[in-house]
Every structure is written in structure tokens, then in C-alpha cells.
Amino acid sequence: VVLGGIFVLSSKNDPGQGSTTAATKHVEGKGSTGITFQEYGDYQCPVCGSFYPAVKEVQTKYNDQLFFQFSNLPLTSLHPNAFAAARAAEAAGLQNKYFDMYDLLYRNQQVWSSSSSSETIFTGYARELGLNTTQFKADFASSKVNTAINADIAAFKKTGNDQATPTFFLDGKKINNTDLFDKNNQPSVEKFSKLIDAAIAAKKKQ
């Protein structure tokens, strides 16, 4: 996979996408500037996986200034385990471990991506996080979790952008992924920082 590439999906999604439920609000960071750095991602997407280390470093660097929000955009026609992974994160979130599961999913992306028993692997992650696995399994299979994921997909559609992952928004403005790579075509914390510093400076002038 070329890291500079972006996976694009047609309008095809899992059943139930017509829900009017509000989109999820998974947020970390203190956000002293009021600026939100949002990622729409697919846990099985290799490009999202390649961005993960840089995104985590950016989160740490700007934890005081920014809110970091992750929203679901599983590209199911390309990544058959993506929706299940999103279910795992949402189910963990119902036990207050959303970002803990988010980390495990990306750190272990190559382990579960091609698995025919990904749910078993995800339950193992839930156990590792100290979750109630009976509750996790029930939430994983629930319509509540399914609806939450589809609400994120619907919210992304309203932005008018092509469905692609990862897609980043900074203070509500879409970032071009091509602006985030270094000369070696790798996601760059320095490139992220340049854009974020400019947004913070602009916010202060308002």
C-alpha cells in the first residue's frame, strides 16, 4: 500500500445506515483553545494504521490545547473486519475504555485484519482491558452499537467529502492528506504541528 494513497468507498455501507441517531463523541484532550482535531478512520485501513503513531504523538504534544475526536468510517467493501472492529471500540466505550480499545486495535491491526474469527480476538482484547466480557459481547452484537457507527457514517456524508480514510478535520476544516507527509512519504508530526500551530495562532486573533 502506498502510504500517500487514500482508500475511497462508494455509498455502500452496512444495513441500518439510515438512522437519525446523533453521531458519537469520543474525545480526549483538554482543549484549552477550543479547537478540535477530528479523525474519521477505519480500524482495518492500512493507511490509517500508518498514521496512528504520528496521530498519537500529536495527541500527546497538543493534549492541553486540543480536543482529539475519533469518528467511525469503516469502509466495508474494502475491509471486511472494519465494521466489527468499530463495534469492538464502541462496545469498549460503553465500559469507559473506548480509547484503550482504539489503541489495541491499531497496534495490533495486522493480527486481526485477516482473521476469520476477529470477534474472538476482540473479546480477548476486552479481557486484557479488564472489561466485563459478557457485557462486551452483548454490546458488540447490539443494535445500539450498530446504530452509533452508522450515525458517524451519516455525519461524514453530510460533510460532502468522498468517503476516504483517514480524513482529518482541524477546527472544522478538512486537511489535505498530501500536506501531512514528509519527503519520504511518511506521516509527519512536524507537518501536523505546522497546521495545528497556524490554527491556534488564527484562533487567538479572533
Beta strands, then each sheet from edge to edge (+ up, - down):
strand 1: 7-9
strand 2: 26-28
strand 3: 35-41
strand 4: 66-72
strand 5: 163-165
strand 6: 167-170
strand 7: 173-175
sheet 1: 1+ 5-
sheet 2: 2+ 4- 3- 6+ 7-
end
